[in-house]
Amino acid sequence: MATARTESSQAGAKPALRIHVVRSGGFAGITQHWQVEADDVETWRPLVDACPWGSVGVDTQSRDRFVWRIEVHVTRRKRVASVPDRDLTGPWRELVDRVQAASSDG
């Protein structure tokens, strides 16, 4: 799992924000993980809030496609969504791409 920690004010302190992305499924069934932890919540909040958390579809016809599980922990609030690959567009795609890029930088 790739993990990036950005702008931590104190070593060992719990971050104000954690985003964990898991891609599972596909033909081979290989699972991949990316995670970002940060203290600067306001940098990530607009993108997290732009995601349609309450309206995620279910893809029952695409058996060999990826499913993206996205968990966002901000202070004491947790949001979770399982997004079918065909619905990973717009803000979902931007969020996943940004987490993957930040994880690669760490």
TIMI-2910 file (N, C-alpha, C, CB; in pm, 1 decimal, decimal comma, always signed):
<rs>
+----------+----------+----------+----------+----------+----------+----------+----------+----------+----------+----------+----------+------+
!      n_x !      n_y !      n_z !     ca_x !     ca_y !     ca_z !      c_x !      c_y !      c_z !     cb_x !     cb_y !     cb_z ! resn !
+----------+----------+----------+----------+----------+----------+----------+----------+----------+----------+----------+----------+------+
!    +85,0 !   -116,9 !     +0,0 !     +0,0 !     +0,0 !     +0,0 !    +89,3 !   +122,9 !     +0,0 !    -96,5 !     +0,0 !   +121,6 !  Met !
!    +59,7 !   +216,7 !    -87,0 !   +131,6 !   +342,7 !    -90,6 !    +65,2 !   +439,3 !     +6,6 !   +135,0 !   +401,4 !   -234,6 !  Ala !
!   +144,1 !   +507,2 !    +87,7 !    +90,6 !   +602,3 !   +184,5 !   +172,5 !   +729,6 !   +179,7 !    +90,3 !   +542,8 !   +327,2 !  Thr !
!   +105,0 !   +841,7 !   +184,1 !   +173,3 !   +970,8 !   +190,2 !   +124,1 !  +1045,7 !   +312,6 !   +149,4 !  +1054,1 !    +60,6 !  Ala !
!   +212,6 !  +1109,5 !   +380,4 !   +177,2 !  +1193,3 !   +496,5 !   +224,8 !  +1333,7 !   +463,5 !   +242,4 !  +1139,7 !   +632,5 !  Arg !
!   +135,0 !  +1429,9 !   +465,9 !   +171,0 !  +1566,1 !   +430,5 !   +144,5 !  +1662,2 !   +544,7 !    +95,4 !  +1610,0 !   +307,6 !  Thr !
!   +230,6 !  +1758,6 !   +558,1 !   +213,8 !  +1870,5 !   +649,9 !   +172,2 !  +1830,8 !   +791,4 !   +113,2 !  +1963,9 !   +594,6 !  Glu !
!   +237,1 !  +1733,4 !   +848,3 !   +206,3 !  +1691,8 !   +984,6 !   +271,2 !  +1788,0 !  +1083,1 !   +254,0 !  +1546,8 !  +1010,3 !  Ser !
!   +192,8 !  +1835,6 !  +1176,5 !   +244,5 !  +1931,8 !  +1272,5 !   +328,9 !  +1864,8 !  +1380,6 !   +130,2 !  +2008,1 !  +1336,2 !  Ser !
!   +296,3 !  +1741,4 !  +1416,4 !   +370,9 !  +1671,3 !  +1519,3 !   +390,3 !  +1526,5 !  +1475,9 !   +298,3 !  +1679,2 !  +1656,2 !  Gln !
!   +511,2 !  +1477,8 !  +1492,6 !   +538,4 !  +1338,7 !  +1460,1 !   +454,7 !  +1249,5 !  +1550,0 !   +688,7 !  +1306,4 !  +1475,0 !  Ala !
!   +388,3 !  +1152,2 !  +1494,9 !   +307,3 !  +1059,7 !  +1571,6 !   +167,3 !  +1109,3 !  +1600,6 !   +374,8 !  +1029,1 !  +1698,3 !  Gly !
!   +137,1 !  +1233,6 !  +1570,1 !     +2,8 !  +1287,2 !  +1593,9 !    -93,6 !  +1231,4 !  +1489,2 !     +3,5 !  +1443,2 !  +1590,1 !  Ala !
!   -217,4 !  +1210,5 !  +1530,1 !   -318,9 !  +1159,6 !  +1438,9 !   -356,0 !  +1270,1 !  +1339,2 !   -444,8 !  +1110,3 !  +1517,3 !  Lys !
!   -355,0 !  +1239,6 !  +1209,3 !   -385,2 !  +1342,8 !  +1110,2 !   -532,3 !  +1384,0 !  +1115,8 !   -349,9 !  +1293,2 !   +969,7 !  Pro !
!   -559,0 !  +1506,5 !  +1075,1 !   -696,3 !  +1556,5 !  +1071,6 !   -775,4 !  +1492,6 !   +958,3 !   -697,3 !  +1708,5 !  +1056,8 !  Ala !
!   -706,3 !  +1447,3 !   +853,3 !   -772,3 !  +1389,7 !   +736,9 !   -699,0 !  +1263,6 !   +692,7 !   -778,8 !  +1491,9 !   +621,4 !  Leu !
!   -775,9 !  +1162,5 !   +658,6 !   -718,3 !  +1040,2 !   +599,4 !   -811,7 !   +996,2 !   +488,4 !   -698,9 !   +925,0 !   +707,1 !  Arg !
!   -755,2 !   +973,5 !   +370,7 !   -832,3 !   +921,9 !   +258,0 !   -768,1 !   +790,7 !   +215,8 !   -837,3 !  +1024,5 !   +138,5 !  Ile !
!   -848,6 !   +686,6 !   +212,1 !   -802,0 !   +553,1 !   +175,7 !   -881,5 !   +507,3 !    +53,6 !   -818,0 !   +452,0 !   +295,3 !  His !
!   -810,7 !   +470,7 !    -52,4 !   -873,4 !   +424,1 !   -175,9 !   -828,0 !   +280,6 !   -200,3 !   -837,0 !   +516,9 !   -297,5 !  Val !
!   -924,5 !   +192,8 !   -226,9 !   -895,3 !    +52,9 !   -256,9 !   -961,0 !    +18,6 !   -389,1 !   -944,9 !    -42,0 !   -143,0 !  Val !
!   -881,2 !    -32,2 !   -481,8 !   -935,2 !    -80,1 !   -608,7 !   -931,3 !   -231,8 !   -606,3 !   -855,2 !    -23,2 !   -730,9 !  Arg !
!  -1047,6 !   -293,5 !   -625,0 !  -1053,9 !   -439,2 !   -624,3 !  -1129,9 !   -486,2 !   -747,7 !  -1121,3 !   -491,8 !   -494,5 !  Ser !
!  -1125,6 !   -617,1 !   -768,7 !  -1197,1 !   -674,8 !   -881,8 !  -1110,2 !   -682,1 !  -1004,5 !  -1321,2 !   -595,3 !   -911,9 !  Gly !
!  -1173,8 !   -668,8 !  -1118,2 !  -1101,9 !   -686,1 !  -1242,9 !  -1086,1 !   -832,8 !  -1274,4 !   -966,2 !   -618,4 !  -1236,7 !  Gly !
!  -1034,6 !   -862,1 !  -1390,3 !  -1021,2 !   -999,6 !  -1437,0 !   -933,9 !  -1083,4 !  -1343,9 !   -963,3 !  -1001,4 !  -1577,2 !  Phe !
!   -822,3 !  -1026,4 !  -1296,5 !   -729,8 !  -1100,7 !  -1211,0 !   -765,5 !  -1090,2 !  -1062,6 !   -588,5 !  -1050,7 !  -1232,8 !  Ala !
!   -853,4 !  -1000,9 !  -1026,8 !   -894,0 !   -986,2 !   -887,4 !   -786,9 !   -927,9 !   -796,7 !   -935,3 !  -1117,8 !   -834,4 !  Gly !
!   -693,6 !   -854,7 !   -853,0 !   -585,7 !   -795,8 !   -773,8 !   -636,2 !   -669,0 !   -705,8 !   -461,9 !   -764,8 !   -862,6 !  Ile !
!   -602,1 !   -653,7 !   -577,7 !   -642,7 !   -537,6 !   -500,0 !   -523,9 !   -443,9 !   -482,8 !   -699,3 !   -580,1 !   -362,7 !  Thr !
!   -549,3 !   -314,0 !   -501,6 !   -446,6 !   -212,9 !   -478,4 !   -499,9 !   -108,9 !   -381,2 !   -402,6 !   -146,4 !   -611,5 !  Gln !
!   -407,9 !    -48,1 !   -303,6 !   -444,0 !    +49,7 !   -200,7 !   -361,3 !   +176,3 !   -218,4 !   -423,2 !     -8,9 !    -58,9 !  His !
!   -422,7 !   +290,3 !   -190,3 !   -353,9 !   +418,5 !   -182,4 !   -410,2 !   +492,7 !    -62,4 !   -370,6 !   +502,0 !   -314,7 !  Trp !
!   -325,9 !   +568,9 !     +4,7 !   -373,7 !   +641,6 !   +121,7 !   -298,8 !   +773,0 !   +136,1 !   -357,7 !   +556,7 !   +248,7 !  Gln !
!   -372,1 !   +874,0 !   +179,7 !   -315,0 !  +1004,8 !   +208,5 !   -358,5 !  +1044,5 !   +348,3 !   -359,0 !  +1111,5 !   +103,0 !  Val !
!   -265,5 !  +1097,3 !   +425,8 !   -295,1 !  +1153,6 !   +557,3 !   -242,9 !  +1296,4 !   +556,2 !   -230,3 !  +1068,5 !   +674,3 !  Glu !
!   -325,5 !  +1389,6 !   +603,6 !   -285,3 !  +1529,9 !   +602,0 !   -349,0 !  +1605,2 !   +717,3 !   -323,1 !  +1595,3 !   +469,0 !  Ala !
!   -284,2 !  +1712,9 !   +755,7 !   -340,8 !  +1801,7 !   +856,7 !   -415,5 !  +1917,8 !   +792,8 !   -231,3 !  +1854,5 !   +948,3 !  Asp !
!   -385,8 !  +1947,7 !   +667,1 !   -449,1 !  +2058,7 !   +596,7 !   -578,5 !  +2011,3 !   +529,6 !   -352,2 !  +2118,9 !   +491,8 !  Asp !
!   -685,3 !  +2003,6 !   +607,1 !   -814,2 !  +1953,2 !   +559,5 !   -870,3 !  +2041,3 !   +448,0 !   -914,3 !  +1945,2 !   +675,5 !  Val !
!   -853,5 !  +2171,9 !   +458,6 !   -915,2 !  +2264,2 !   +362,3 !   -861,1 !  +2247,9 !   +220,9 !   -894,2 !  +2406,7 !   +407,3 !  Glu !
!   -743,5 !  +2191,4 !   +205,3 !   -690,1 !  +2164,9 !    +71,9 !   -769,7 !  +2055,3 !     +2,3 !   -542,3 !  +2125,5 !    +80,3 !  Thr !
!   -818,0 !  +1957,8 !    +77,6 !   -888,8 !  +1842,4 !    +22,5 !  -1041,1 !  +1856,9 !    +27,4 !   -848,0 !  +1718,1 !    +97,0 !  Trp !
!  -1093,2 !  +1936,2 !   +121,2 !  -1238,0 !  +1943,0 !   +145,2 !  -1322,4 !  +1973,6 !    +21,2 !  -1265,4 !  +2046,7 !   +248,5 !  Arg !
!  -1288,2 !  +2071,8 !    -63,0 !  -1374,2 !  +2100,5 !   -178,7 !  -1392,5 !  +1979,6 !   -270,7 !  -1316,1 !  +2215,9 !   -258,4 !  Pro !
!  -1286,0 !  +1904,9 !   -292,2 !  -1295,6 !  +1787,2 !   -378,0 !  -1375,3 !  +1676,1 !   -311,8 !  -1157,0 !  +1736,7 !   -414,1 !  Leu !
!  -1353,6 !  +1653,8 !   -183,0 !  -1430,0 !  +1552,1 !   -108,8 !  -1578,4 !  +1587,7 !   -108,2 !  -1377,3 !  +1539,1 !    +36,8 !  Val !
!  -1609,8 !  +1714,2 !    -82,8 !  -1749,4 !  +1757,4 !    -78,4 !  -1817,3 !  +1753,7 !   -214,8 !  -1757,7 !  +1896,6 !    -22,4 !  Asp !
!  -1740,1 !  +1764,6 !   -322,2 !  -1796,9 !  +1761,5 !   -457,9 !  -1841,4 !  +1620,7 !   -500,1 !  -1694,6 !  +1814,5 !   -558,0 !  Ala !
!  -1791,9 !  +1518,4 !   -432,2 !  -1828,5 !  +1380,5 !   -467,0 !  -1973,0 !  +1352,4 !   -425,2 !  -1731,9 !  +1279,2 !   -399,2 !  Cys !
!  -2049,4 !  +1282,8 !   -509,8 !  -2189,9 !  +1251,6 !   -478,3 !  -2202,3 !  +1130,2 !   -385,3 !  -2268,4 !  +1225,6 !   -607,9 !  Pro !
!  -2170,6 !  +1149,0 !   -258,8 !  -2166,8 !  +1040,3 !   -161,2 !  -2299,7 !   +967,1 !   -147,1 !  -2125,4 !  +1094,0 !    -27,5 !  Trp !
!  -2409,2 !  +1035,7 !   -162,9 !  -2539,0 !   +973,7 !   -141,7 !  -2599,4 !   +907,2 !   -264,0 !  -2632,4 !  +1074,4 !    -92,0 !  Gly !
!  -2532,0 !   +915,1 !   -377,5 !  -2592,6 !   +859,5 !   -499,5 !  -2492,6 !   +778,6 !   -581,5 !  -2650,2 !   +971,6 !   -585,4 !  Ser !
!  -2442,7 !   +672,2 !   -521,1 !  -2349,3 !   +583,9 !   -589,2 !  -2427,0 !   +465,5 !   -644,1 !  -2235,4 !   +537,0 !   -493,7 !  Val !
!  -2407,7 !   +437,0 !   -772,5 !  -2479,6 !   +327,2 !   -836,3 !  -2418,3 !   +191,6 !   -806,5 !  -2484,0 !   +348,4 !   -984,7 !  Gly !
!  -2491,3 !    +88,7 !   -844,0 !  -2443,9 !    -48,6 !   -831,2 !  -2437,2 !   -106,0 !   -972,6 !  -2537,9 !   -135,2 !   -737,1 !  Val !
!  -2323,8 !   -164,5 !  -1006,6 !  -2304,2 !   -219,4 !  -1140,6 !  -2310,4 !   -371,7 !  -1132,1 !  -2168,0 !   -172,1 !  -1202,0 !  Asp !
!  -2426,9 !   -427,7 !  -1158,0 !  -2443,6 !   -573,1 !  -1148,0 !  -2412,0 !   -644,5 !  -1278,7 !  -2585,1 !   -606,1 !  -1105,4 !  Thr !
!  -2391,0 !   -570,8 !  -1386,9 !  -2370,4 !   -633,7 !  -1516,8 !  -2224,3 !   -642,2 !  -1558,7 !  -2446,5 !   -559,3 !  -1620,5 !  Gln !
!  -2136,1 !   -572,4 !  -1491,6 !  -1994,7 !   -570,5 !  -1528,1 !  -1914,3 !   -649,1 !  -1426,0 !  -1942,2 !   -425,6 !  -1538,4 !  Ser !
!  -1917,3 !   -778,1 !  -1437,4 !  -1859,3 !   -866,0 !  -1336,5 !  -1708,1 !   -855,8 !  -1324,6 !  -1895,8 !  -1006,3 !  -1366,6 !  Arg !
!  -1638,0 !   -829,7 !  -1433,3 !  -1491,9 !   -828,9 !  -1429,5 !  -1432,3 !   -688,7 !  -1426,9 !  -1438,0 !   -903,4 !  -1547,8 !  Asp !
!  -1510,1 !   -591,5 !  -1386,8 !  -1458,6 !   -454,9 !  -1378,0 !  -1418,6 !   -421,5 !  -1235,5 !  -1562,8 !   -354,8 !  -1428,3 !  Arg !
!  -1343,9 !   -314,0 !  -1224,2 !  -1297,7 !   -270,4 !  -1092,8 !  -1409,5 !   -204,9 !  -1012,9 !  -1181,1 !   -173,8 !  -1107,4 !  Phe !
!  -1395,6 !   -213,8 !   -881,2 !  -1479,4 !   -140,8 !   -787,2 !  -1383,3 !    -62,4 !   -698,7 !  -1573,8 !   -237,6 !   -702,4 !  Val !
!  -1415,4 !    +62,9 !   -676,5 !  -1331,7 !   +152,5 !   -597,6 !  -1399,0 !   +179,5 !   -464,0 !  -1305,1 !   +284,9 !   -673,3 !  Trp !
!  -1335,6 !   +142,3 !   -354,4 !  -1386,6 !   +174,0 !   -220,6 !  -1309,6 !   +296,6 !   -173,1 !  -1370,5 !    +51,6 !   -119,7 !  Arg !
!  -1384,5 !   +401,2 !   -142,3 !  -1323,9 !   +527,6 !   -103,0 !  -1371,3 !   +560,9 !    +37,5 !  -1359,8 !   +641,8 !   -203,3 !  Ile !
!  -1275,8 !   +576,5 !   +129,0 !  -1305,9 !   +613,1 !   +267,5 !  -1237,1 !   +744,9 !   +298,3 !  -1260,4 !   +501,7 !   +367,4 !  Glu !
!  -1313,5 !   +837,2 !   +352,8 !  -1258,2 !   +965,4 !   +394,0 !  -1289,4 !   +984,4 !   +542,2 !  -1316,3 !  +1083,2 !   +307,8 !  Val !
!  -1185,1 !  +1004,3 !   +619,7 !  -1198,6 !  +1032,3 !   +762,9 !  -1151,0 !  +1175,1 !   +785,2 !  -1116,4 !   +929,4 !   +851,3 !  His !
!  -1241,5 !  +1260,9 !   +827,9 !  -1207,4 !  +1399,1 !   +861,1 !  -1246,3 !  +1420,5 !  +1006,3 !  -1279,8 !  +1502,3 !   +766,0 !  Val !
!  -1145,9 !  +1438,3 !  +1089,0 !  -1162,9 !  +1453,4 !  +1233,1 !  -1248,7 !  +1337,8 !  +1284,9 !  -1227,8 !  +1591,3 !  +1268,0 !  Thr !
!  -1376,0 !  +1359,1 !  +1315,0 !  -1460,9 !  +1250,9 !  +1367,7 !  -1566,3 !  +1205,8 !  +1269,2 !  -1528,0 !  +1295,0 !  +1495,1 !  Arg !
!  -1560,0 !  +1249,7 !  +1146,7 !  -1659,6 !  +1212,8 !  +1046,6 !  -1598,7 !  +1116,0 !   +945,2 !  -1714,6 !  +1338,6 !   +975,3 !  Arg !
!  -1677,1 !  +1015,4 !   +910,8 !  -1631,3 !   +915,0 !   +815,0 !  -1732,0 !   +904,8 !   +701,1 !  -1611,7 !   +776,8 !   +883,9 !  Lys !
!  -1680,5 !   +907,0 !   +578,7 !  -1762,9 !   +885,1 !   +459,7 !  -1705,1 !   +765,1 !   +385,4 !  -1767,3 !  +1013,3 !   +367,3 !  Arg !
!  -1794,2 !   +678,5 !   +336,0 !  -1751,7 !   +558,9 !   +264,3 !  -1840,0 !   +540,6 !   +142,5 !  -1757,1 !   +433,8 !   +355,6 !  Val !
!  -1778,6 !   +505,9 !    +30,3 !  -1854,7 !   +475,3 !    -91,0 !  -1783,3 !   +365,1 !   -167,8 !  -1872,2 !   +602,1 !   -180,0 !  Ala !
!  -1861,5 !   +276,7 !   -227,8 !  -1809,4 !   +178,3 !   -322,5 !  -1857,7 !   +221,5 !   -459,9 !  -1856,2 !    +30,7 !   -287,4 !  Ser !
!  -1764,7 !   +261,1 !   -544,1 !  -1797,6 !   +320,5 !   -672,4 !  -1758,9 !   +223,2 !   -783,8 !  -1726,0 !   +457,2 !   -690,4 !  Val !
!  -1855,7 !   +178,4 !   -864,4 !  -1822,9 !    +93,4 !   -979,0 !  -1731,8 !   +168,6 !  -1076,1 !  -1951,8 !    +46,9 !  -1051,1 !  Pro !
!  -1646,5 !    +97,5 !  -1143,5 !  -1549,9 !   +158,6 !  -1234,3 !  -1618,1 !   +249,5 !  -1337,0 !  -1469,7 !    +50,2 !  -1305,9 !  Asp !
!  -1732,8 !   +209,2 !  -1387,1 !  -1800,9 !   +289,9 !  -1489,6 !  -1851,7 !   +422,3 !  -1434,2 !  -1917,4 !   +211,7 !  -1549,2 !  Arg !
!  -1865,2 !   +434,4 !  -1302,3 !  -1911,3 !   +558,0 !  -1238,1 !  -1796,8 !   +641,5 !  -1180,1 !  -2010,0 !   +524,6 !  -1128,0 !  Asp !
!  -1674,3 !   +596,3 !  -1198,7 !  -1559,6 !   +671,1 !  -1146,0 !  -1526,1 !   +783,3 !  -1244,4 !  -1435,4 !   +576,9 !  -1123,2 !  Leu !
!  -1609,1 !   +886,9 !  -1241,3 !  -1595,0 !  +1001,8 !  -1330,0 !  -1607,3 !  +1128,9 !  -1247,8 !  -1701,0 !   +998,6 !  -1443,6 !  Thr !
!  -1581,5 !  +1242,1 !  -1309,4 !  -1598,8 !  +1371,0 !  -1243,0 !  -1520,4 !  +1379,8 !  -1113,3 !  -1745,0 !  +1396,1 !  -1215,7 !  Gly !
!  -1587,2 !  +1424,8 !  -1005,0 !  -1516,9 !  +1442,8 !   -877,3 !  -1458,2 !  +1313,1 !   -821,6 !  -1611,0 !  +1502,2 !   -775,5 !  Pro !
!  -1527,1 !  +1199,8 !   -843,8 !  -1471,4 !  +1071,7 !   -797,4 !  -1335,0 !  +1048,3 !   -861,1 !  -1567,4 !   +954,1 !   -830,7 !  Trp !
!  -1327,3 !  +1065,2 !   -992,8 !  -1202,2 !  +1041,0 !  -1066,0 !  -1094,2 !  +1137,6 !  -1019,0 !  -1224,1 !  +1055,3 !  -1218,6 !  Arg !
!  -1131,4 !  +1263,7 !  -1001,1 !  -1034,7 !  +1363,7 !   -954,4 !   -980,4 !  +1328,4 !   -816,2 !  -1099,3 !  +1502,8 !   -951,1 !  Glu !
!  -1068,8 !  +1285,4 !   -727,4 !  -1026,1 !  +1249,1 !   -592,1 !   -931,0 !  +1129,6 !   -595,3 !  -1148,2 !  +1217,4 !   -503,8 !  Leu !
!   -968,7 !  +1026,2 !   -668,4 !   -883,7 !   +906,3 !   -677,2 !   -748,8 !   +940,7 !   -740,4 !   -954,3 !   +795,3 !   -759,4 !  Val !
!   -750,7 !  +1017,4 !   -849,2 !   -624,8 !  +1055,5 !   -914,1 !   -534,5 !  +1134,1 !   -819,7 !   -652,8 !  +1138,2 !  -1039,7 !  Asp !
!   -593,5 !  +1224,3 !   -743,3 !   -515,1 !  +1306,5 !   -651,1 !   -456,2 !  +1223,1 !   -537,7 !   -601,5 !  +1418,5 !   -593,8 !  Arg !
!   -534,2 !  +1129,1 !   -485,5 !   -483,1 !  +1040,2 !   -380,4 !   -369,5 !   +953,8 !   -435,6 !   -597,1 !   +950,5 !   -324,0 !  Val !
!   -389,2 !   +899,1 !   -555,4 !   -284,0 !   +816,7 !   -615,8 !   -156,3 !   +897,7 !   -637,2 !   -332,0 !   +758,0 !   -749,4 !  Gln !
!   -168,7 !  +1019,3 !   -686,8 !    -51,8 !  +1104,2 !   -709,8 !    +18,5 !  +1138,3 !   -579,4 !    -92,5 !  +1232,1 !   -781,9 !  Ala !
!    -57,7 !  +1173,0 !   -477,3 !     +1,4 !  +1207,1 !   -347,6 !    +68,8 !  +1086,2 !   -285,0 !   -105,4 !  +1262,5 !   -252,7 !  Ala !
!    +10,6 !   +967,7 !   -301,9 !    +69,8 !   +844,6 !   -248,1 !   +202,3 !   +814,1 !   -317,8 !    -27,9 !   +725,6 !   -264,3 !  Ser !
!   +208,5 !   +840,2 !   -447,7 !   +329,8 !   +814,8 !   -523,2 !   +442,9 !   +910,3 !   -484,1 !   +301,3 !   +826,1 !   -671,4 !  Ser !
!   +405,1 !  +1032,6 !   -444,5 !   +505,2 !  +1131,9 !   -405,7 !   +568,6 !  +1101,3 !   -271,3 !   +443,1 !  +1268,9 !   -401,8 !  Asp !
!   +492,1 !  +1028,9 !   -185,5 !   +539,0 !  +1004,3 !    -49,3 !   +642,2 !   +904,5 !    -48,0 !   +430,9 !   +962,8 !    +39,8 !  Gly !
+----------+----------+----------+----------+----------+----------+----------+----------+----------+----------+----------+----------+------+
</rs>
